[in-house]
């Protein structure tokens, strides 16, 4: 019998186009993580390895290299001489992966906006994305004007007034931008807000017998709408008033949280505001979007300038405190003891001014983490999470701190749940997930999370990819990543330095740390190790 023919890389890859070029990388990886954790894939290790391999290779721009031979060698451990032919293992596994993907999208993943498919006759996955109606690319910032929500229905005027008041109150709690409320009969907002950088929040409340629909639109003073959300609220045990209160908190977070519509635009603009407190906030969010030492120092300079102007607002104090902690945790502090003392002092000052300042408690958790005081880390993380339950970024940070304290399973589950619903969180969030999955031994999901990370002075991307690939048995690819780690950080060739990089400022059991270090050491080529 003649050998079966090998499927070719068809579609966009075969025509020279990148099948991943038109989709958000973070969305693909977030969806991949949910697929790997679904019942269809959770216990199918070879199907997980197959899917992770073809997806990450495609995202890396190597779709044209994917074939039966490369999948067998790279994903299914078929050995360096595998060519396919009479061995149908890759084709059989591809069929199983296709069926499992179909099961996922007709079951647990029915509502997914990102679709990952494996076309028949090809091993190159395709990605299609149907984004939600919101548009995060907001081009203007620095102020928010809130118009009274319009009322439709007999009971709507009271509910609309309450919703407007609650929304303004929650927006102001973020302290990230000036929030002004229209009083009703005054001048048009475009006349009041002369600055073209302001945004306008408007909307309506439609009241029914025991429910309502609240709609908000975020636009600019020129009339363009950049983001919108419609929510149906029902009267629960606490009635519609309680439902309106919860809705306003969630809506405020969607606008001003770390991954909110306004915040994403701030980190992308080239110019900075003149007002010192606002300038400090913009610098802080730029650091969150790109957490590198240079961003820390720029943000510290702006925060110090704002504090020198006499501003002692709790959130600003928390931001400056967090930057001192970041200096220590990123190992770019000239005096760690002093920076931690400054962070603790400013955080406690912020809490004294506002006991509900959640960010200050996160700072204190970071200080305790740097000092290895794990019970204090958990205490402050839980307090902060309770004070900011509607903030996705805060809930993710709380999960990361729980993991860092040693409860990796709970922490990873919490982070995964948050990132699944809010994939626009900064990419460094995937650093925590990659480490967490490595510690838990789930190397497929670790590779998926690490694939979104770049190469920088703190080479967590190539480090966690090397460990995950080693754990999956992808030796050649793991060696490439290990070499990259040593190029960035030659001192990692020493076991002590590698231990410090893998488990820096986190609590990892000795046996787990030894396992991760050994996985990395196993794929470092001897000649490269000798060079370092």
Secondary structure as UniProt FT lines:
FT   TURN            11..16
FT   TURN            19..22
FT   HELIX           25..36
FT   TURN            39..43
FT   HELIX           45..59
FT   TURN            60..61
FT   HELIX           63..65
FT   HELIX           68..74
FT   TURN            80..81
FT   TURN            85..86
FT   HELIX           89..106
FT   TURN            107..111
FT   STRAND          114..118
FT   TURN            120..121
FT   STRAND          125..129
FT   STRAND          143..146
FT   STRAND          150..152
FT   TURN            154..155
FT   HELIX           156..174
FT   STRAND          179..181
FT   HELIX           189..192
FT   TURN            196..197
FT   STRAND          198..207
FT   STRAND          211..220
FT   TURN            221..222
FT   STRAND          225..234
FT   TURN            237..238
FT   HELIX           239..256
FT   TURN            258..259
FT   HELIX           261..266
FT   TURN            267..268
FT   HELIX           276..289
FT   HELIX           293..308
FT   TURN            309..310
FT   HELIX           314..329
FT   TURN            330..331
FT   HELIX           336..353
FT   TURN            355..356
FT   HELIX           358..371
FT   HELIX           374..387
FT   TURN            388..390
FT   HELIX           392..404
FT   TURN            405..406
FT   HELIX           408..421
FT   TURN            423..424
FT   TURN            427..428
FT   HELIX           429..440
FT   HELIX           443..450
FT   TURN            451..452
FT   HELIX           460..472
FT   HELIX           475..488
FT   HELIX           490..493
FT   HELIX           495..502
FT   TURN            503..505
FT   HELIX           510..522
FT   HELIX           526..531
//
